[in-house]
Amino acid sequence: MESIKRVEVGSLLSPKVLVSPTTPISKVVGILRDQNVYEAFLEYSGRIGMITTRDILKVSNITSEKVSSLAFLVPKLSTRSTIGEAARLMMDYRIRALPVIEGNEFVGEVQATSIIKSMSGSDFSKTKADSIMTSRPISLEMDDLTSKARSLMLRRKIDHIPILNERKLEGVLTSSDIVFNMFQATETIERNMIISEEQRKLEFPVRHILEPRPLTCKPDDNISLILDEMIKQGTTYALVILWEEVQGIITYRDYMKLIAEQLQKSAAPVYIVGLPEDPFEAETVKSKYMKTIDLLRRSFPFIEEAKAVIKTFSEGEKERRRYEVRISIVTPKRVFSYSEEGWELPNVFDSISNKLKKMMLQRRSKRSPIRKEER
C-alpha cells in the first residue's frame, strides 16, 4: 500500500467538470447525470469551489437556485501531490474529487473512482469486509418517505441508505437517486405536464426510486474481491449481509482509510480553536500552524503546549469577515503570547509565523556570544 500512497495524482488526472457560478442547479444536475459524476467545480475570485450531489439535496427549487449559492471552497492539489494526500483530504471533507493545479492553471481533477481503481490488485488477502465496514448503517423501511431519506442524508452527511422490509434488505437509496428524481420532476414541469405536490416535495415512499439489486457481500469476504466487484458494477458501495440482515456498509471512504496519508503530528500538543467552515482556509491554516510549531521547537524543544484561538467578526453591509488570532506557546519557564488580526486568515497566520521566526533568530543571536566564550 505504501507504493500506492506515493503515486503522484498527475498520473490519475481526469478532465475537470467545470460550470459557471451563475449556472442553474437544474442544469448542473443534468451535467452530473450525463457525465456520471458526483460533483462539479467552479472558479471564482481566483479560487476553486465545488458542488456535490448531496449539496443539491438542500435545494427546494432547483430551477431558480444558482450553483454559487451552494458551492464551497475546496483544497487544491498539485500534479506532484500524492494519492495518500488526496485520500486524506477526501476523507476529511467527505468529497470524491479534488482540483489539480499546475502553476496557476486548473488542469484537471483527481477522482475517488480513479484512486479506487488504482488499488485494484493490491494484496488485501488477510483483510475481511467486517474489518473495514461501517457497522449498523442507518436504514429505512419501504414505506418511509423520500423526504425523510433526504433529511437523514443531509444531517448525517451520508449518500447511501439501505431500504428494508421487515429487516430484510430490499434495496438501497442513494443521494443521486433523489437528486435525479428531482431533476426529472423539473423536466416534467418544463414540458407543461402536471406532477403531484407530493412528488415535488418528495412526499412519496422510497420504494418508488430505490435501487432494487444492491451489491452485497458477507462479513468474511475478502475486500479485494469486493473492490473488484464495485469497480465492475460501477457502484460506490457494498452492503455487508449476514442471515439476510444488513450488518454494515463499505463505501469508497472505507477504502480511502487504508491509503490516507496521516498529517505529521508535532511532538508538542497543538490546538486550534475556531477554525472556519471553509475547508480551503481550514486546511491552509492547519498546515501553516503545524509547520510553524515544528520549526519553533528547534529553538524551544521543551514546548508543553501550543494553542491558537481564532475569532471571526463580520463587518459592513456585505458582512466582510475580519479575523483575530491569539497564539499561546507554553514552556516550563514562561508563556509566549502573540496576537494578529486581518481580513485573510492564511495571511494572519503568515504574519504570526514571521513573528515567531524573528523570536527564534533573536534567541540564537543571544546565545552566539556564549558559544564563543565556551570555545
C-alpha positions as CSV (number, residue, x, y, z in Angstrom):
1,M,0.0,0.0,0.0
2,E,2.9,2.4,0.6
3,S,3.8,2.4,-3.1
4,I,0.2,3.4,-3.9
5,K,0.3,6.2,-1.4
6,R,3.4,7.7,-3.1
7,V,1.9,7.8,-6.6
8,E,1.5,11.3,-7.9
9,V,-2.0,12.4,-8.7
10,G,-0.8,13.8,-12.0
11,S,-0.9,10.2,-13.3
12,L,-4.6,9.9,-12.4
13,L,-5.9,13.1,-13.9
14,S,-9.4,13.3,-15.2
15,P,-10.9,16.1,-17.3
16,K,-12.4,18.7,-15.0
17,V,-16.2,19.1,-14.8
18,L,-16.4,22.9,-14.7
19,V,-19.6,25.1,-14.5
20,S,-20.2,28.8,-14.3
21,P,-21.2,30.3,-10.9
22,T,-24.4,31.5,-12.5
23,T,-25.4,28.1,-13.8
24,P,-28.9,27.0,-12.6
25,I,-28.8,24.0,-10.3
26,S,-31.1,22.1,-12.6
27,K,-28.5,22.3,-15.4
28,V,-25.8,21.2,-13.1
29,V,-27.9,18.1,-12.2
30,G,-28.2,17.3,-15.9
31,I,-24.4,17.6,-16.3
32,L,-23.8,15.3,-13.3
33,R,-26.2,12.7,-14.6
34,D,-24.9,12.8,-18.2
35,Q,-21.3,12.6,-17.2
36,N,-21.9,10.1,-14.3
37,V,-20.1,12.2,-11.7
38,Y,-20.8,13.2,-8.1
39,E,-19.6,16.8,-8.2
40,A,-18.8,19.8,-10.4
41,F,-16.2,22.6,-9.9
42,L,-16.5,26.3,-10.5
43,E,-13.9,29.1,-10.4
44,Y,-14.5,32.5,-8.8
45,S,-12.3,35.2,-7.2
46,G,-9.2,33.2,-8.0
47,R,-10.4,30.2,-6.0
48,I,-12.0,26.9,-6.9
49,G,-15.3,25.8,-5.4
50,M,-17.3,22.6,-5.6
51,I,-20.9,21.5,-5.6
52,T,-21.8,17.9,-4.8
53,T,-24.9,15.8,-5.3
54,R,-25.5,15.8,-1.6
55,D,-25.4,19.6,-1.5
56,I,-28.1,19.7,-4.1
57,L,-30.4,17.9,-1.7
58,K,-30.6,21.2,0.3
59,V,-32.4,22.9,-2.6
60,S,-36.2,23.1,-2.7
61,N,-36.4,24.6,-6.2
62,I,-33.6,23.5,-8.5
63,T,-34.8,25.8,-11.3
64,S,-34.3,29.1,-9.5
65,E,-31.2,28.4,-7.5
66,K,-27.7,29.2,-8.9
67,V,-24.7,27.0,-8.3
68,S,-22.9,29.8,-6.5
69,S,-25.4,29.6,-3.6
70,L,-24.3,26.1,-2.7
71,A,-20.7,26.0,-3.7
72,F,-17.9,25.7,-1.1
73,L,-14.2,26.2,-1.4
74,V,-12.0,23.1,-1.5
75,P,-8.3,22.4,-1.0
76,K,-6.2,22.2,-4.2
77,L,-3.6,19.7,-5.2
78,S,-0.6,20.0,-7.5
79,T,0.3,17.4,-10.0
80,R,3.1,16.3,-7.7
81,S,0.8,15.7,-4.7
82,T,0.4,12.1,-3.7
83,I,-2.5,9.7,-3.7
84,G,-2.1,9.4,0.0
85,E,-2.6,13.1,0.5
86,A,-5.6,13.2,-1.9
87,A,-7.2,10.3,0.0
88,R,-6.8,12.0,3.4
89,L,-8.3,15.3,2.1
90,M,-11.3,13.4,0.5
91,M,-11.8,11.6,3.8
92,D,-11.6,14.8,5.9
93,Y,-14.1,16.7,3.8
94,R,-16.3,13.8,2.7
95,I,-15.8,14.6,-1.0
96,R,-15.0,12.4,-4.0
97,A,-12.8,14.6,-6.1
98,L,-10.2,17.4,-5.8
99,P,-8.9,20.0,-8.2
100,V,-5.4,19.7,-9.5
101,I,-3.3,22.8,-10.3
102,E,-0.2,23.1,-12.4
103,G,1.3,26.6,-11.9
104,N,-1.8,28.8,-11.8
105,E,-3.8,26.6,-14.2
106,F,-6.7,24.3,-13.2
107,V,-5.6,21.3,-15.3
108,G,-8.0,18.6,-14.2
109,E,-9.3,16.7,-11.2
110,V,-8.4,13.5,-9.3
111,Q,-11.5,11.4,-8.6
112,A,-12.0,8.9,-5.8
113,T,-13.0,6.4,-8.6
114,S,-9.6,6.7,-10.1
115,I,-7.9,6.1,-6.8
116,I,-10.1,3.1,-6.0
117,K,-9.2,1.6,-9.4
118,S,-5.5,2.1,-8.7
119,M,-6.0,0.0,-5.6
120,S,-7.3,-3.0,-7.6
121,G,-4.9,-5.9,-7.5
122,S,-3.4,-4.8,-4.1
123,D,-2.7,-7.5,-1.6
124,F,-5.7,-7.5,0.8
125,S,-5.5,-11.2,1.3
126,K,-5.9,-11.0,5.1
127,T,-8.4,-8.2,5.2
128,K,-12.1,-9.1,5.6
129,A,-15.2,-7.0,5.0
130,D,-16.1,-6.7,8.6
131,S,-12.7,-5.1,9.4
132,I,-13.3,-2.0,7.3
133,M,-17.1,-1.7,7.1
134,T,-19.1,0.9,8.8
135,S,-21.3,-1.1,11.2
136,R,-25.0,-0.7,11.7
137,P,-25.7,1.8,8.9
138,I,-28.8,4.0,9.1
139,S,-31.7,2.2,7.3
140,L,-35.3,3.0,6.3
141,E,-38.4,0.9,5.6
142,M,-40.0,0.6,2.2
143,D,-42.9,2.9,3.1
144,D,-40.8,5.7,4.6
145,L,-41.0,8.9,2.7
146,T,-38.2,10.1,0.4
147,S,-38.2,13.4,2.2
148,K,-37.1,11.6,5.3
149,A,-34.3,10.0,3.5
150,R,-33.1,13.4,2.2
151,S,-33.2,14.8,5.7
152,L,-31.1,11.9,7.0
153,M,-28.5,12.2,4.3
154,L,-28.1,15.9,5.0
155,R,-28.0,15.6,8.7
156,R,-25.6,12.6,8.8
157,K,-23.6,13.5,5.7
158,I,-24.2,10.2,4.0
159,D,-25.1,9.2,0.5
160,H,-26.4,5.6,0.9
161,I,-29.3,4.3,2.9
162,P,-30.3,0.5,2.9
163,I,-34.0,0.0,2.4
164,L,-35.6,-2.8,4.4
165,N,-38.8,-4.7,4.5
166,E,-39.3,-6.3,8.0
167,R,-35.5,-6.2,8.5
168,K,-34.8,-7.9,5.1
169,L,-32.9,-6.0,2.5
170,E,-35.0,-4.8,-0.4
171,G,-32.7,-2.2,-2.0
172,V,-30.6,0.9,-1.4
173,L,-31.3,4.6,-1.9
174,T,-28.5,7.0,-2.9
175,S,-28.4,10.8,-2.9
176,S,-28.1,10.6,-6.7
177,D,-31.4,8.6,-6.9
178,I,-33.1,11.5,-5.1
179,V,-31.5,14.3,-6.9
180,F,-32.1,12.8,-10.4
181,N,-35.7,12.3,-9.4
182,M,-35.9,16.0,-8.5
183,F,-34.4,16.7,-12.0
184,Q,-36.9,14.5,-13.8
185,A,-39.8,16.3,-11.9
186,T,-38.4,19.6,-13.1
187,E,-38.2,18.4,-16.7
188,T,-41.8,17.3,-16.4
189,I,-42.8,20.8,-15.3
190,E,-40.9,22.4,-18.1
191,R,-42.8,20.3,-20.6
192,N,-46.0,21.7,-19.1
193,M,-47.1,18.4,-17.7
194,I,-48.7,18.2,-14.3
195,I,-47.0,16.5,-11.4
196,S,-48.4,16.0,-7.9
197,E,-47.4,18.2,-5.0
198,E,-46.2,15.0,-3.2
199,Q,-43.7,14.3,-5.9
200,R,-42.4,17.9,-5.9
201,K,-41.9,17.8,-2.1
202,L,-40.6,14.2,-2.2
203,E,-43.6,13.1,-0.1
204,F,-43.7,9.6,-1.6
205,P,-42.3,6.2,-0.4
206,V,-38.7,5.4,-1.0
207,R,-39.8,2.1,-2.7
208,H,-40.6,4.1,-5.9
209,I,-37.0,5.2,-6.6
210,L,-34.7,2.7,-4.7
211,E,-32.1,0.6,-6.5
212,P,-33.6,-2.9,-6.2
213,R,-30.5,-5.1,-6.7
214,P,-27.7,-3.6,-4.5
215,L,-24.2,-5.1,-4.4
216,T,-23.9,-7.3,-1.3
217,C,-21.2,-9.3,0.4
218,K,-20.6,-11.3,3.5
219,P,-18.6,-10.2,6.6
220,D,-15.8,-12.7,5.9
221,D,-15.4,-11.8,2.2
222,N,-12.0,-10.6,1.1
223,I,-12.1,-6.8,0.4
224,S,-10.0,-7.3,-2.8
225,L,-12.9,-9.3,-4.3
226,I,-15.4,-6.7,-3.1
227,L,-13.3,-3.9,-4.6
228,D,-13.1,-5.6,-7.9
229,E,-16.9,-6.1,-7.9
230,M,-17.6,-2.5,-7.0
231,I,-15.4,-1.4,-10.0
232,K,-17.0,-3.9,-12.3
233,Q,-20.6,-2.8,-11.4
234,G,-19.7,0.9,-11.2
235,T,-21.1,1.2,-7.8
236,T,-19.8,3.3,-4.8
237,Y,-20.9,0.9,-2.0
238,A,-21.3,-2.7,-1.0
239,L,-23.7,-3.8,1.8
240,V,-22.5,-6.5,4.2
241,I,-25.2,-9.1,4.8
242,L,-25.5,-11.9,7.3
243,W,-28.6,-14.1,7.5
244,E,-30.5,-11.7,5.2
245,E,-29.8,-8.8,7.6
246,V,-27.6,-5.7,7.0
247,Q,-24.5,-5.8,9.2
248,G,-22.6,-2.9,7.6
249,I,-21.8,-0.9,4.6
250,I,-18.5,-0.4,2.7
251,T,-18.0,2.7,0.6
252,Y,-15.1,4.5,-1.2
253,R,-14.4,6.2,2.1
254,D,-13.6,2.9,3.9
255,Y,-11.1,2.0,1.2
256,M,-9.6,5.5,1.4
257,K,-8.8,5.0,5.0
258,L,-6.3,2.2,4.0
259,I,-4.1,4.6,2.0
260,A,-4.8,8.0,3.5
261,E,-1.6,9.8,4.4
262,Q,-1.6,11.0,8.1
263,L,-0.8,14.5,8.9
264,Q,2.6,14.8,10.5
265,K,2.0,15.4,14.2
266,S,4.0,17.8,16.3
267,A,5.7,16.4,19.4
268,A,4.0,19.2,21.4
269,P,0.2,19.2,21.9
270,V,-1.2,21.6,19.3
271,Y,-4.7,23.0,19.4
272,I,-6.6,25.3,17.1
273,V,-9.9,26.7,18.3
274,G,-12.4,28.3,15.9
275,L,-11.3,27.0,12.5
276,P,-13.5,28.4,9.7
277,E,-16.0,26.1,7.9
278,D,-14.3,27.0,4.6
279,P,-12.2,23.8,4.0
280,F,-9.7,25.7,1.9
281,E,-8.9,28.2,4.7
282,A,-9.1,25.5,7.4
283,E,-6.6,23.2,5.6
284,T,-4.3,26.0,4.8
285,V,-4.3,27.3,8.4
286,K,-3.7,23.9,9.9
287,S,-0.8,23.2,7.6
288,K,0.8,26.6,8.2
289,Y,0.4,26.4,12.0
290,M,1.7,22.8,12.3
291,K,4.8,23.7,10.3
292,T,5.5,26.8,12.3
293,I,5.2,25.0,15.7
294,D,7.5,22.2,14.5
295,L,10.0,24.8,13.3
296,L,9.7,26.7,16.6
297,R,10.6,23.5,18.6
298,R,14.2,23.7,17.2
299,S,14.8,26.7,19.5
300,F,12.3,25.7,22.2
301,P,12.5,21.9,22.4
302,F,10.5,21.9,25.7
303,I,7.3,23.4,24.4
304,E,4.5,21.9,26.5
305,E,1.5,23.3,24.5
306,A,0.8,25.5,21.5
307,K,-2.7,26.9,21.2
308,A,-4.3,29.2,18.6
309,V,-7.7,30.8,19.2
310,I,-9.4,32.2,16.1
311,K,-12.2,34.8,16.5
312,T,-14.3,35.8,13.5
313,F,-16.1,39.2,13.2
314,S,-18.5,40.3,10.4
315,E,-18.3,44.0,9.4
316,G,-20.0,46.2,6.8
317,E,-23.2,45.7,4.8
318,K,-21.6,42.8,2.9
319,E,-20.6,41.2,6.2
320,R,-16.9,41.1,5.3
321,R,-15.1,38.8,7.7
322,R,-12.2,40.0,9.9
323,Y,-10.2,37.6,11.9
324,E,-8.4,37.9,15.2
325,V,-5.9,35.2,16.2
326,R,-4.3,34.7,19.6
327,I,-1.3,32.3,20.0
328,S,-0.1,30.9,23.3
329,I,3.1,28.9,23.5
330,V,3.6,27.3,26.9
331,T,7.1,26.3,28.0
332,P,8.3,25.2,31.5
333,K,9.6,28.7,32.3
334,R,7.1,31.1,30.7
335,V,4.2,31.6,28.3
336,F,4.7,33.4,25.0
337,S,1.6,35.1,23.7
338,Y,1.1,36.7,20.3
339,S,-1.9,38.2,18.5
340,E,-2.6,39.4,15.0
341,E,-5.7,40.4,13.0
342,G,-6.6,40.8,9.4
343,W,-9.1,40.1,6.6
344,E,-7.4,37.0,5.2
345,L,-6.9,34.2,7.7
346,P,-3.9,32.5,6.0
347,N,-2.2,35.9,5.8
348,V,-2.8,36.4,9.5
349,F,-1.1,33.1,10.3
350,D,1.8,34.0,7.9
351,S,2.3,37.2,9.9
352,I,2.3,35.3,13.2
353,S,4.8,32.8,11.7
354,N,7.1,35.6,10.8
355,K,7.0,37.0,14.4
356,L,7.8,33.6,15.8
357,K,10.7,33.2,13.4
358,K,12.1,36.5,14.4
359,M,11.9,35.4,18.1
360,M,13.9,32.3,17.2
361,L,16.6,34.4,15.5
362,Q,16.9,36.7,18.5
363,R,17.2,33.8,20.8
364,R,20.0,32.3,18.6
365,S,21.9,35.7,18.4
366,K,21.8,36.0,22.2
367,R,23.3,32.5,22.5
368,S,26.1,33.0,20.0
369,P,28.4,35.0,22.3
370,I,28.1,32.3,24.9
371,R,29.2,29.7,22.4
372,K,32.3,31.8,21.5
373,E,33.2,32.1,25.2
374,E,32.8,28.4,25.7
375,R,35.2,27.8,22.8
